[in-house]
């Protein structure tokens, strides 16, 4: 599914659940009345979600004019005016909440992602998202991660293989699970396996794993994993740290030498950025 199609899908559903049969409060305003409004950001953040914002207004009234003063991915400051909107007054009010909901949520994800990306700057480690996303908004949230400088893990169960504890148990062990995955994986598809101990790491490396998820490894064990992987595979196997990662420890984790750090909280623990829209004379 293309991003443009997903944006239209997200917006259509959002407007439908908000408007229902009609925007009753908007009926207080004359149908022919025009208005202009500004949107202000109340806190420092990374701007993200402008396409969803625009589509909300255009869906209600294609004649709506929107002039942006910042671009997607820009750092915006508290109190900054980010855009002006002109159009039918009823339409502006009807689209307002949905438009701001997308802007505040996606900007929050981009902002949080950028905080982690900045924290590991210079280490070579990449910040990666997970499948811990809000139902129905996965592609939007993963777009916001990219906007903040992070990378996307697999989009879903269909475009990557991640062998976890229950898969390993059901398949009869690490080696058996990897062999079975190689048989079903389309050519070029990345196969990743999760390990929880040094012993499991050794087994995965010995079985030829090309990407390994180190689940809740201590700093000492992460350093050990990097050294062992370099010795056994000449650094060809990609190592990804995951579990219990915060802004307070992500730098130390990155400094162990792992290639990637996956963080569920950048899409799961979202605190909306404060935006407001107000009519102007």
DRENPA-3360 file (N, C-alpha, C; in nm, 2 decimals, always signed):
BEGIN
1 = XXXXXXXX = +0.08/-0.12/+0.00/+0.00/+0.00/+0.00/+0.09/+0.13/+0.00 ~ +0.06/+0.22/-0.09/+0.14/+0.34/-0.10/+0.11/+0.43/+0.02 ~ +0.20/+0.52/+0.05/+0.18/+0.62/+0.16/+0.06/+0.71/+0.13 ~ +0.05/+0.75/+0.01/-0.06/+0.84/-0.03/-0.20/+0.77/-0.01 ~ -0.20/+0.65/-0.04/-0.33/+0.57/-0.02/-0.35/+0.56/+0.13 ~ -0.25/+0.53/+0.21/-0.26/+0.51/+0.35/-0.31/+0.64/+0.42 ~ -0.25/+0.76/+0.37/-0.29/+0.89/+0.43/-0.44/+0.91/+0.40 ~ -0.49/+0.89/+0.28/-0.63/+0.90/+0.25/-0.72/+0.81/+0.33;
9 = XXXXXXXX = -0.67/+0.69/+0.35/-0.74/+0.59/+0.43/-0.75/+0.63/+0.58 ~ -0.64/+0.68/+0.63/-0.64/+0.73/+0.77/-0.73/+0.84/+0.79 ~ -0.72/+0.94/+0.70/-0.80/+1.06/+0.71/-0.95/+1.03/+0.70 ~ -0.98/+0.95/+0.60/-1.12/+0.92/+0.58/-1.19/+0.86/+0.70 ~ -1.12/+0.76/+0.76/-1.17/+0.70/+0.88/-1.18/+0.80/+1.00 ~ -1.08/+0.88/+1.01/-1.07/+0.98/+1.12/-1.19/+1.08/+1.11 ~ -1.21/+1.13/+0.99/-1.32/+1.22/+0.97/-1.46/+1.16/+0.99 ~ -1.47/+1.03/+0.95/-1.59/+0.96/+0.96/-1.63/+0.94/+1.10;
17 = XXXXXXXX = -1.54/+0.90/+1.18/-1.57/+0.87/+1.32/-1.60/+1.00/+1.40 ~ -1.54/+1.11/+1.36/-1.56/+1.24/+1.43/-1.69/+1.31/+1.38 ~ -1.72/+1.31/+1.26/-1.83/+1.38/+1.20/-1.96/+1.30/+1.22 ~ -1.95/+1.17/+1.19/-2.07/+1.09/+1.20/-2.18/+1.14/+1.10 ~ -2.30/+1.17/+1.14/-2.40/+1.22/+1.05/-2.39/+1.37/+1.01 ~ -2.32/+1.44/+1.10/-2.30/+1.59/+1.07/-2.23/+1.65/+1.19 ~ -2.16/+1.76/+1.16/-2.10/+1.85/+1.26/-2.20/+1.95/+1.31 ~ -2.27/+1.92/+1.41/-2.38/+2.00/+1.46/-2.34/+2.14/+1.50;
25 = XXXXXXXX = -2.22/+2.15/+1.57/-2.18/+2.28/+1.62/-2.15/+2.37/+1.51 ~ -2.09/+2.32/+1.40/-2.06/+2.41/+1.29/-2.18/+2.47/+1.22 ~ -2.29/+2.42/+1.25/-2.42/+2.47/+1.19/-2.45/+2.61/+1.25 ~ -2.38/+2.65/+1.36/-2.40/+2.78/+1.42/-2.35/+2.89/+1.33 ~ -2.26/+2.85/+1.24/-2.20/+2.95/+1.15/-2.26/+2.95/+1.01 ~ -2.28/+3.06/+0.95/-2.34/+3.07/+0.82/-2.26/+2.99/+0.72 ~ -2.34/+2.92/+0.63/-2.27/+2.82/+0.54/-2.18/+2.89/+0.44 ~ -2.20/+3.02/+0.41/-2.12/+3.09/+0.31/-2.00/+3.16/+0.38;
33 = XXXXXXXX = -1.99/+3.16/+0.51/-1.89/+3.24/+0.58/-1.75/+3.19/+0.56 ~ -1.65/+3.28/+0.53/-1.51/+3.24/+0.51/-1.44/+3.27/+0.64 ~ -1.32/+3.21/+0.66/-1.24/+3.24/+0.77/-1.09/+3.21/+0.74 ~ -1.01/+3.26/+0.83/-0.86/+3.24/+0.82/-0.82/+3.20/+0.96 ~ -0.72/+3.11/+0.97/-0.67/+3.06/+1.10/-0.52/+3.03/+1.09 ~ -0.46/+3.04/+1.21/-0.32/+3.00/+1.23/-0.31/+2.88/+1.32 ~ -0.20/+2.80/+1.30/-0.17/+2.69/+1.39/-0.04/+2.72/+1.45 ~ -0.04/+2.72/+1.58/+0.08/+2.74/+1.67/+0.12/+2.62/+1.74;
41 = XXXXXXXX = +0.26/+2.60/+1.74/+0.31/+2.49/+1.82/+0.35/+2.54/+1.96 ~ +0.31/+2.47/+2.06/+0.34/+2.52/+2.20/+0.47/+2.47/+2.26 ~ +0.54/+2.39/+2.19/+0.66/+2.33/+2.25/+0.76/+2.29/+2.14 ~ +0.89/+2.29/+2.17/+0.99/+2.25/+2.08/+0.97/+2.11/+2.03 ~ +0.97/+2.09/+1.90/+0.94/+1.95/+1.85/+0.99/+1.94/+1.70 ~ +0.97/+1.82/+1.65/+1.00/+1.79/+1.51/+0.87/+1.79/+1.44 ~ +0.85/+1.87/+1.34/+0.72/+1.88/+1.27/+0.70/+1.75/+1.18 ~ +0.59/+1.69/+1.20/+0.56/+1.57/+1.12/+0.41/+1.55/+1.10;
49 = XXXXXXXX = +0.36/+1.51/+0.99/+0.22/+1.48/+0.96/+0.15/+1.59/+0.88 ~ +0.23/+1.67/+0.81/+0.16/+1.78/+0.74/+0.07/+1.73/+0.62 ~ +0.11/+1.61/+0.57/+0.03/+1.56/+0.46/-0.11/+1.51/+0.51 ~ -0.11/+1.45/+0.63/-0.23/+1.41/+0.69/-0.32/+1.53/+0.73 ~ -0.25/+1.63/+0.78/-0.32/+1.76/+0.82/-0.38/+1.82/+0.69 ~ -0.31/+1.84/+0.59/-0.36/+1.90/+0.46/-0.48/+1.82/+0.41 ~ -0.47/+1.69/+0.41/-0.57/+1.60/+0.35/-0.70/+1.61/+0.43 ~ -0.69/+1.63/+0.56/-0.81/+1.65/+0.65/-0.90/+1.77/+0.60;
57 = XXXXXXXX = -0.83/+1.88/+0.57/-0.90/+2.00/+0.53/-0.95/+1.99/+0.39 ~ -0.86/+1.93/+0.30/-0.90/+1.92/+0.16/-1.01/+1.82/+0.14 ~ -1.02/+1.72/+0.23/-1.13/+1.62/+0.22/-1.27/+1.69/+0.24 ~ -1.27/+1.78/+0.34/-1.39/+1.85/+0.37/-1.42/+1.96/+0.27 ~ -1.32/+2.03/+0.23/-1.33/+2.14/+0.13/-1.21/+2.15/+0.04 ~ -1.21/+2.10/-0.08/-1.09/+2.11/-0.17/-1.04/+2.25/-0.19 ~ -1.12/+2.35/-0.17/-1.08/+2.49/-0.20/-1.00/+2.55/-0.08 ~ -0.98/+2.48/+0.03/-0.91/+2.53/+0.14/-0.76/+2.55/+0.10;
65 = XXXXXXXX = -0.71/+2.67/+0.14/-0.57/+2.71/+0.11/-0.49/+2.70/+0.24 ~ -0.37/+2.63/+0.23/-0.29/+2.61/+0.35/-0.15/+2.66/+0.31 ~ -0.09/+2.75/+0.39/+0.04/+2.80/+0.37/+0.13/+2.76/+0.49 ~ +0.23/+2.68/+0.46/+0.32/+2.63/+0.56/+0.44/+2.72/+0.58 ~ +0.48/+2.75/+0.71/+0.60/+2.82/+0.74/+0.72/+2.74/+0.79 ~ +0.69/+2.61/+0.79/+0.79/+2.51/+0.83/+0.77/+2.38/+0.74 ~ +0.88/+2.30/+0.72/+0.87/+2.19/+0.64/+0.87/+2.06/+0.73 ~ +0.82/+1.95/+0.67/+0.83/+1.82/+0.74/+0.97/+1.79/+0.78;
73 = XXXXXXXX = +0.98/+1.75/+0.91/+1.11/+1.72/+0.96/+1.19/+1.84/+1.02 ~ +1.14/+1.96/+1.01/+1.20/+2.07/+1.07/+1.19/+2.07/+1.22 ~ +1.29/+2.13/+1.29/+1.28/+2.16/+1.43/+1.20/+2.29/+1.45 ~ +1.09/+2.28/+1.52/+1.01/+2.40/+1.54/+1.01/+2.43/+1.69 ~ +1.00/+2.56/+1.72/+1.02/+2.61/+1.86/+0.88/+2.64/+1.92 ~ +0.88/+2.65/+2.05/+0.76/+2.68/+2.13/+0.71/+2.82/+2.09 ~ +0.58/+2.83/+2.05/+0.52/+2.96/+2.02/+0.53/+2.99/+1.87 ~ +0.59/+2.90/+1.79/+0.61/+2.92/+1.65/+0.48/+2.90/+1.57;
81 = XXXXXXXX = +0.46/+3.00/+1.48/+0.34/+2.98/+1.39/+0.39/+2.89/+1.27 ~ +0.32/+2.78/+1.25/+0.37/+2.68/+1.15/+0.29/+2.69/+1.02 ~ +0.17/+2.74/+1.03/+0.09/+2.75/+0.90/-0.03/+2.84/+0.92 ~ -0.08/+2.89/+0.80/-0.20/+2.97/+0.80/-0.30/+2.89/+0.71 ~ -0.43/+2.90/+0.74/-0.53/+2.82/+0.67/-0.64/+2.92/+0.63 ~ -0.69/+2.91/+0.51/-0.80/+3.00/+0.46/-0.91/+2.91/+0.39 ~ -1.03/+2.94/+0.42/-1.14/+2.86/+0.36/-1.27/+2.88/+0.42 ~ -1.36/+2.79/+0.39/-1.50/+2.80/+0.44/-1.49/+2.78/+0.60;
89 = XXXXXXXX = -1.55/+2.86/+0.67/-1.54/+2.86/+0.82/-1.59/+2.73/+0.88 ~ -1.71/+2.68/+0.83/-1.76/+2.55/+0.88/-1.66/+2.44/+0.85 ~ -1.60/+2.44/+0.73/-1.51/+2.33/+0.69/-1.39/+2.33/+0.78 ~ -1.34/+2.45/+0.81/-1.21/+2.46/+0.89/-1.24/+2.40/+1.03 ~ -1.35/+2.43/+1.09/-1.38/+2.38/+1.22/-1.41/+2.23/+1.22 ~ -1.47/+2.19/+1.12/-1.50/+2.04/+1.11/-1.38/+1.96/+1.10 ~ -1.28/+2.00/+1.02/-1.16/+1.93/+1.00/-1.05/+1.95/+1.11 ~ -1.07/+2.05/+1.19/-0.97/+2.09/+1.28/-0.92/+1.98/+1.37;
97 = XXXXXXXX = -1.01/+1.91/+1.44/-0.96/+1.82/+1.54/-0.89/+1.70/+1.48 ~ -0.94/+1.65/+1.37/-0.87/+1.53/+1.31/-0.73/+1.58/+1.26 ~ -0.73/+1.69/+1.20/-0.60/+1.74/+1.15/-0.50/+1.76/+1.26 ~ -0.54/+1.82/+1.37/-0.45/+1.84/+1.48/-0.41/+1.71/+1.55 ~ -0.50/+1.61/+1.55/-0.47/+1.48/+1.61/-0.36/+1.41/+1.53 ~ -0.36/+1.42/+1.40/-0.25/+1.36/+1.32/-0.12/+1.43/+1.35 ~ -0.13/+1.56/+1.35/-0.01/+1.65/+1.36/+0.06/+1.62/+1.50 ~ -0.02/+1.62/+1.60/+0.03/+1.61/+1.74/+0.09/+1.47/+1.76;
105 = XXXXXXXX = +0.03/+1.37/+1.71/+0.07/+1.23/+1.73/+0.20/+1.20/+1.65 ~ +0.20/+1.24/+1.52/+0.31/+1.20/+1.44/+0.43/+1.29/+1.47 ~ +0.41/+1.42/+1.51/+0.52/+1.50/+1.55/+0.58/+1.45/+1.68 ~ +0.50/+1.39/+1.77/+0.55/+1.34/+1.89/+0.64/+1.22/+1.87 ~ +0.60/+1.13/+1.77/+0.69/+1.02/+1.74/+0.82/+1.06/+1.68 ~ +0.81/+1.16/+1.58/+0.93/+1.21/+1.52/+1.02/+1.27/+1.62 ~ +0.96/+1.35/+1.71/+1.04/+1.42/+1.82/+1.11/+1.32/+1.91 ~ +1.04/+1.22/+1.95/+1.10/+1.12/+2.04/+1.21/+1.04/+1.97;
113 = XXXXXXXX = +1.18/+1.00/+1.85/+1.28/+0.93/+1.77/+1.41/+1.01/+1.76 ~ +1.39/+1.14/+1.73/+1.51/+1.23/+1.71/+1.59/+1.24/+1.84 ~ +1.52/+1.24/+1.95/+1.59/+1.24/+2.08/+1.69/+1.12/+2.09 ~ +1.64/+1.00/+2.05/+1.72/+0.88/+2.06/+1.84/+0.89/+1.96 ~ +1.80/+0.93/+1.84/+1.90/+0.94/+1.73/+2.02/+1.04/+1.77 ~ +1.98/+1.15/+1.83/+2.08/+1.25/+1.87/+2.17/+1.19/+1.99 ~ +2.11/+1.11/+2.07/+2.18/+1.05/+2.19/+2.29/+0.96/+2.15 ~ +2.27/+0.89/+2.04/+2.37/+0.79/+1.99/+2.46/+0.84/+1.88;
121 = XXXXXXXX = +2.45/+0.97/+1.85/+2.53/+1.03/+1.74/+2.67/+1.00/+1.76 ~ +2.73/+0.95/+1.65/+2.88/+0.92/+1.65/+2.92/+0.78/+1.69 ~ +2.82/+0.70/+1.73/+2.85/+0.56/+1.77/+2.84/+0.47/+1.66 ~ +2.77/+0.50/+1.55/+2.74/+0.41/+1.44/+2.62/+0.33/+1.46 ~ +2.56/+0.33/+1.58/+2.43/+0.25/+1.60/+2.31/+0.32/+1.54 ~ +2.22/+0.24/+1.49/+2.10/+0.30/+1.43/+1.98/+0.27/+1.52 ~ +1.89/+0.37/+1.52/+1.77/+0.36/+1.60/+1.66/+0.30/+1.51 ~ +1.59/+0.19/+1.56/+1.50/+0.12/+1.48/+1.37/+0.10/+1.56;
129 = XXXXXXXX = +1.25/+0.11/+1.49/+1.12/+0.09/+1.55/+1.09/-0.05/+1.56 ~ +0.96/-0.08/+1.61/+0.91/-0.21/+1.63/+0.77/-0.22/+1.57 ~ +0.70/-0.33/+1.59/+0.56/-0.35/+1.55/+0.46/-0.30/+1.66 ~ +0.52/-0.24/+1.77/+0.43/-0.19/+1.88/+0.38/-0.05/+1.84 ~ +0.27/-0.06/+1.76/+0.21/+0.06/+1.70/+0.07/+0.07/+1.74 ~ +0.01/+0.18/+1.72/-0.14/+0.20/+1.74/-0.21/+0.13/+1.62 ~ -0.32/+0.05/+1.65/-0.39/-0.02/+1.55/-0.44/+0.08/+1.44 ~ -0.41/+0.05/+1.32/-0.46/+0.13/+1.21/-0.37/+0.24/+1.17;
137 = XXXXXXXX = -0.27/+0.27/+1.25/-0.18/+0.38/+1.22/-0.03/+0.34/+1.20 ~ -0.01/+0.21/+1.17/+0.13/+0.16/+1.16/+0.21/+0.24/+1.06 ~ +0.16/+0.25/+0.94/+0.24/+0.31/+0.83/+0.27/+0.46/+0.86 ~ +0.17/+0.52/+0.92/+0.18/+0.66/+0.96/+0.29/+0.68/+1.07 ~ +0.29/+0.59/+1.17/+0.38/+0.60/+1.28/+0.52/+0.56/+1.23 ~ +0.53/+0.46/+1.14/+0.67/+0.43/+1.09/+0.72/+0.54/+1.00 ~ +0.63/+0.61/+0.93/+0.67/+0.73/+0.85/+0.73/+0.83/+0.95 ~ +0.67/+0.85/+1.06/+0.71/+0.95/+1.16/+0.85/+0.91/+1.22;
145 = XXXXXXXX = +0.87/+0.79/+1.24/+1.00/+0.74/+1.28/+1.11/+0.78/+1.18 ~ +1.08/+0.76/+1.06/+1.18/+0.80/+0.95/+1.20/+0.95/+0.95 ~ +1.09/+1.02/+0.97/+1.10/+1.17/+0.98/+1.19/+1.21/+1.09 ~ +1.20/+1.14/+1.20/+1.28/+1.17/+1.31/+1.42/+1.12/+1.30 ~ +1.45/+1.05/+1.19/+1.59/+1.00/+1.17/+1.61/+0.86/+1.20 ~ +1.50/+0.79/+1.24/+1.52/+0.64/+1.27/+1.49/+0.56/+1.15 ~ +1.50/+0.43/+1.17/+1.48/+0.33/+1.06/+1.36/+0.24/+1.10 ~ +1.30/+0.19/+1.00/+1.19/+0.10/+1.02/+1.24/-0.05/+1.02;
153 = XXXXXXXX = +1.19/-0.12/+1.12/+1.20/-0.27/+1.12/+1.10/-0.32/+1.02 ~ +1.07/-0.44/+1.02/+0.97/-0.49/+0.92/+0.84/-0.42/+0.94 ~ +0.77/-0.40/+0.84/+0.64/-0.33/+0.85/+0.53/-0.42/+0.91 ~ +0.54/-0.55/+0.89/+0.44/-0.64/+0.95/+0.50/-0.78/+0.94 ~ +0.41/-0.88/+0.97/+0.45/-1.02/+0.97/+0.48/-1.07/+0.83 ~ +0.44/-0.99/+0.73/+0.45/-1.04/+0.59/+0.58/-1.01/+0.52 ~ +0.66/-0.91/+0.57/+0.78/-0.87/+0.50/+0.91/-0.89/+0.57 ~ +0.91/-0.98/+0.67/+1.03/-1.01/+0.74/+1.01/-1.13/+0.84;
161 = XXXXXXXX = +1.11/-1.20/+0.87/+1.10/-1.31/+0.96/+1.18/-1.28/+1.09 ~ +1.11/-1.28/+1.20/+1.18/-1.26/+1.33/+1.14/-1.38/+1.42 ~ +1.24/-1.47/+1.44/+1.22/-1.59/+1.52/+1.24/-1.56/+1.67 ~ +1.13/-1.57/+1.74/+1.14/-1.54/+1.88/+1.13/-1.67/+1.97 ~ +1.13/-1.65/+2.10/+1.13/-1.77/+2.19/+1.03/-1.87/+2.16 ~ +0.91/-1.84/+2.14/+0.80/-1.94/+2.12/+0.82/-2.01/+1.99 ~ +0.87/-1.93/+1.88/+0.90/-2.00/+1.76/+1.01/-2.10/+1.77 ~ +1.11/-2.06/+1.85/+1.23/-2.15/+1.87/+1.18/-2.28/+1.94;
169 = XXXXXXXX = +1.10/-2.26/+2.04/+1.06/-2.38/+2.12/+0.97/-2.47/+2.03 ~ +0.88/-2.41/+1.95/+0.80/-2.49/+1.87/+0.87/-2.56/+1.75 ~ +0.98/-2.50/+1.71/+1.06/-2.56/+1.59/+1.16/-2.66/+1.64 ~ +1.18/-2.67/+1.77/+1.28/-2.77/+1.82/+1.42/-2.72/+1.84 ~ +1.44/-2.59/+1.85/+1.57/-2.53/+1.88/+1.61/-2.42/+1.78 ~ +1.72/-2.36/+1.81/+1.77/-2.25/+1.73/+1.81/-2.29/+1.59 ~ +1.89/-2.40/+1.58/+1.93/-2.44/+1.45/+1.82/-2.49/+1.36 ~ +1.72/-2.56/+1.42/+1.61/-2.61/+1.35/+1.52/-2.50/+1.30;
177 = XXXXXXXX = +1.50/-2.40/+1.38/+1.42/-2.28/+1.35/+1.48/-2.20/+1.23 ~ +1.61/-2.18/+1.24/+1.68/-2.11/+1.13/+1.67/-2.19/+1.00 ~ +1.69/-2.31/+1.00/+1.69/-2.39/+0.88/+1.55/-2.39/+0.82 ~ +1.45/-2.40/+0.91/+1.31/-2.40/+0.86/+1.28/-2.26/+0.80 ~ +1.33/-2.15/+0.86/+1.30/-2.02/+0.81/+1.37/-2.00/+0.67 ~ +1.49/-2.05/+0.65/+1.56/-2.04/+0.52/+1.48/-2.11/+0.41 ~ +1.41/-2.21/+0.45/+1.33/-2.29/+0.34/+1.21/-2.21/+0.30 ~ +1.15/-2.13/+0.38/+1.03/-2.06/+0.35/+1.05/-1.91/+0.31;
185 = XXXXXXXX = +1.16/-1.86/+0.34/+1.19/-1.72/+0.31/+1.21/-1.69/+0.17 ~ +1.14/-1.59/+0.11/+1.17/-1.55/-0.03/+1.31/-1.50/-0.04 ~ +1.37/-1.51/-0.16/+1.51/-1.47/-0.18/+1.53/-1.32/-0.14 ~ +1.63/-1.30/-0.06/+1.67/-1.16/-0.02/+1.60/-1.12/+0.11 ~ +1.51/-1.19/+0.16/+1.44/-1.16/+0.28/+1.53/-1.18/+0.40 ~ +1.53/-1.08/+0.49/+1.61/-1.09/+0.61/+1.55/-1.18/+0.71 ~ +1.63/-1.27/+0.77/+1.58/-1.36/+0.88/+1.66/-1.32/+1.00 ~ +1.58/-1.28/+1.11/+1.64/-1.24/+1.23/+1.60/-1.34/+1.34;
193 = XXXXXXXX = +1.69/-1.37/+1.44/+1.65/-1.46/+1.55/+1.68/-1.39/+1.68 ~ +1.59/-1.41/+1.77/+1.61/-1.35/+1.91/+1.68/-1.44/+2.00 ~ +1.78/-1.39/+2.08/+1.84/-1.47/+2.18/+1.84/-1.40/+2.31 ~ +1.85/-1.48/+2.42/+1.84/-1.42/+2.55/+1.96/-1.45/+2.64 ~ +2.05/-1.53/+2.60/+2.16/-1.57/+2.68/+2.29/-1.58/+2.59 ~ +2.40/-1.59/+2.65/+2.53/-1.60/+2.57/+2.53/-1.74/+2.50 ~ +2.48/-1.84/+2.57/+2.47/-1.97/+2.50/+2.39/-1.97/+2.38 ~ +2.27/-1.91/+2.39/+2.18/-1.90/+2.27/+2.25/-1.82/+2.16;
201 = XXXXXXXX = +2.32/-1.71/+2.20/+2.40/-1.63/+2.10/+2.50/-1.72/+2.02 ~ +2.57/-1.80/+2.10/+2.67/-1.89/+2.03/+2.60/-1.99/+1.94 ~ +2.49/-2.04/+1.98/+2.42/-2.14/+1.89/+2.37/-2.07/+1.77 ~ +2.32/-1.95/+1.78/+2.27/-1.88/+1.66/+2.38/-1.84/+1.57 ~ +2.49/-1.80/+1.62/+2.61/-1.77/+1.53/+2.66/-1.90/+1.47 ~ +2.67/-2.00/+1.54/+2.72/-2.13/+1.49/+2.62/-2.18/+1.38 ~ +2.49/-2.15/+1.39/+2.40/-2.19/+1.29/+2.39/-2.10/+1.17 ~ +2.47/-2.00/+1.17/+2.48/-1.91/+1.05/+2.38/-1.79/+1.05;
209 = XXXXXXXX = +2.33/-1.75/+1.16/+2.24/-1.64/+1.17/+2.31/-1.51/+1.12 ~ +2.23/-1.44/+1.03/+2.29/-1.32/+0.97/+2.24/-1.19/+1.05 ~ +2.13/-1.20/+1.13/+2.09/-1.09/+1.21/+2.03/-1.15/+1.34 ~ +2.08/-1.09/+1.45/+2.05/-1.15/+1.58/+2.00/-1.03/+1.67 ~ +1.88/-1.06/+1.73/+1.82/-0.97/+1.83/+1.87/-1.01/+1.97 ~ +1.94/-0.92/+2.04/+1.99/-0.95/+2.17/+1.89/-0.89/+2.27 ~ +1.81/-0.98/+2.33/+1.69/-0.94/+2.41/+1.73/-0.92/+2.56 ~ +1.73/-0.80/+2.61/+1.75/-0.76/+2.75/+1.89/-0.81/+2.79;
217 = XXXXXXXX = +1.99/-0.80/+2.71/+2.13/-0.82/+2.74/+2.18/-0.71/+2.83 ~ +2.27/-0.74/+2.93/+2.34/-0.64/+3.00/+2.44/-0.57/+2.92 ~ +2.50/-0.46/+2.96/+2.60/-0.40/+2.89/+2.72/-0.49/+2.87 ~ +2.75/-0.56/+2.98/+2.87/-0.66/+2.97/+2.84/-0.76/+2.86 ~ +2.72/-0.82/+2.86/+2.68/-0.92/+2.77/+2.68/-0.87/+2.62 ~ +2.63/-0.74/+2.61/+2.63/-0.68/+2.48/+2.77/-0.67/+2.42 ~ +2.87/-0.62/+2.50/+3.01/-0.61/+2.46/+3.06/-0.75/+2.43 ~ +3.03/-0.85/+2.51/+3.07/-0.99/+2.48/+3.02/-1.03/+2.34;
225 = XXXXXXXX = +2.89/-1.00/+2.32/+2.82/-1.04/+2.19/+2.89/-0.98/+2.07 ~ +2.93/-0.85/+2.08/+3.00/-0.78/+1.97/+3.13/-0.85/+1.95 ~ +3.21/-0.88/+2.05/+3.34/-0.94/+2.04/+3.33/-1.08/+1.98 ~ +3.24/-1.16/+2.03/+3.22/-1.30/+1.98/+3.18/-1.30/+1.84 ~ +3.08/-1.21/+1.80/+3.03/-1.20/+1.66/+3.15/-1.16/+1.57 ~ +3.23/-1.07/+1.61/+3.34/-1.03/+1.52/+3.44/-1.14/+1.51 ~ +3.46/-1.22/+1.61/+3.56/-1.34/+1.60/+3.50/-1.45/+1.51 ~ +3.37/-1.47/+1.52/+3.32/-1.59/+1.45/+3.27/-1.56/+1.31;
233 = XXXXXXXX = +3.23/-1.43/+1.28/+3.17/-1.40/+1.15/+3.24/-1.28/+1.08 ~ +3.35/-1.23/+1.14/+3.42/-1.12/+1.08/+3.32/-1.00/+1.06 ~ +3.23/-0.98/+1.17/+3.14/-0.87/+1.17/+3.03/-0.88/+1.06 ~ +3.01/-0.99/+1.00/+2.91/-1.00/+0.90/+2.77/-1.01/+0.95 ~ +2.75/-1.06/+1.07/+2.62/-1.07/+1.14/+2.58/-0.94/+1.21 ~ +2.46/-0.90/+1.18/+2.41/-0.77/+1.24/+2.35/-0.80/+1.37 ~ +2.40/-0.72/+1.47/+2.35/-0.73/+1.61/+2.26/-0.62/+1.64 ~ +2.14/-0.65/+1.70/+2.04/-0.55/+1.74/+2.01/-0.57/+1.89;
241 = XXXXXXXX = +2.02/-0.46/+1.97/+1.99/-0.46/+2.11/+1.84/-0.42/+2.13 ~ +1.78/-0.49/+2.22/+1.64/-0.45/+2.25/+1.60/-0.49/+2.39 ~ +1.50/-0.41/+2.45/+1.45/-0.44/+2.58/+1.51/-0.35/+2.69 ~ +1.42/-0.28/+2.75/+1.46/-0.19/+2.86/+1.54/-0.07/+2.83 ~ +1.53/-0.02/+2.70/+1.61/+0.09/+2.65/+1.54/+0.22/+2.68 ~ +1.62/+0.32/+2.73/+1.57/+0.45/+2.76/+1.67/+0.55/+2.71 ~ +1.63/+0.68/+2.72/+1.72/+0.79/+2.68/+1.84/+0.79/+2.78 ~ +1.82/+0.74/+2.90/+1.92/+0.74/+3.00/+2.03/+0.63/+2.98;
249 = XXXXXXXX = +2.00/+0.52/+2.91/+2.10/+0.42/+2.89/+2.13/+0.39/+2.74 ~ +2.06/+0.46/+2.65/+2.08/+0.42/+2.51/+2.22/+0.45/+2.46 ~ +2.28/+0.56/+2.51/+2.42/+0.59/+2.47/+2.52/+0.48/+2.51 ~ +2.51/+0.43/+2.63/+2.60/+0.32/+2.68/+2.58/+0.20/+2.60 ~ +2.45/+0.17/+2.56/+2.42/+0.05/+2.48/+2.48/+0.07/+2.34 ~ +2.47/+0.18/+2.29/+2.53/+0.21/+2.15/+2.68/+0.19/+2.16 ~ +2.74/+0.23/+2.27/+2.89/+0.23/+2.28/+2.95/+0.09/+2.29 ~ +2.86/-0.01/+2.31/+2.91/-0.15/+2.31/+2.95/-0.19/+2.18;
257 = XXXXXXXX = +2.90/-0.12/+2.07/+2.93/-0.16/+1.94/+2.82/-0.23/+1.86 ~ +2.70/-0.24/+1.92/+2.59/-0.31/+1.84/+2.56/-0.22/+1.72 ~ +2.50/-0.29/+1.62/+2.47/-0.22/+1.50/+2.34/-0.14/+1.50 ~ +2.24/-0.20/+1.57/+2.10/-0.14/+1.58/+2.05/-0.15/+1.72 ~ +1.96/-0.06/+1.75/+1.89/-0.06/+1.88/+1.74/-0.04/+1.85 ~ +1.66/-0.14/+1.88/+1.52/-0.13/+1.85/+1.44/-0.08/+1.98 ~ +1.35/+0.01/+1.96/+1.29/+0.08/+2.08/+1.14/+0.08/+2.05 ~ +1.06/+0.01/+2.13/+0.92/+0.01/+2.11/+0.85/+0.13/+2.16;
265 = XXXXXXXX = +0.91/+0.20/+2.26/+0.85/+0.32/+2.32/+0.83/+0.44/+2.22 ~ +0.91/+0.44/+2.12/+0.90/+0.56/+2.03/+0.77/+0.56/+1.95 ~ +0.71/+0.45/+1.94/+0.57/+0.44/+1.88/+0.46/+0.40/+1.98 ~ +0.50/+0.34/+2.09/+0.40/+0.29/+2.19/+0.37/+0.39/+2.30 ~ +0.47/+0.46/+2.35/+0.45/+0.56/+2.46/+0.46/+0.70/+2.40 ~ +0.35/+0.74/+2.34/+0.34/+0.86/+2.27/+0.28/+0.97/+2.36 ~ +0.35/+1.08/+2.38/+0.29/+1.20/+2.45/+0.28/+1.31/+2.34 ~ +0.15/+1.34/+2.31/+0.12/+1.43/+2.20/+0.19/+1.57/+2.22;
273 = XXXXXXXX = +0.23/+1.62/+2.10/+0.29/+1.76/+2.10/+0.17/+1.86/+2.10 ~ +0.18/+1.97/+2.17/+0.07/+2.06/+2.18/+0.07/+2.16/+2.07 ~ -0.04/+2.14/+1.98/-0.07/+2.24/+1.87/-0.20/+2.30/+1.90 ~ -0.22/+2.42/+1.85/-0.36/+2.48/+1.86/-0.39/+2.56/+1.73 ~ -0.51/+2.56/+1.69/-0.56/+2.64/+1.58/-0.66/+2.75/+1.62 ~ -0.63/+2.87/+1.58/-0.72/+2.98/+1.62/-0.76/+3.07/+1.50 ~ -0.88/+3.11/+1.49/-0.92/+3.20/+1.39/-0.86/+3.33/+1.41 ~ -0.84/+3.40/+1.30/-0.78/+3.54/+1.30/-0.87/+3.63/+1.23;
281 = X = -0.87/+3.76/+1.26/-0.95/+3.86/+1.20/-0.90/+3.90/+1.06;
% end
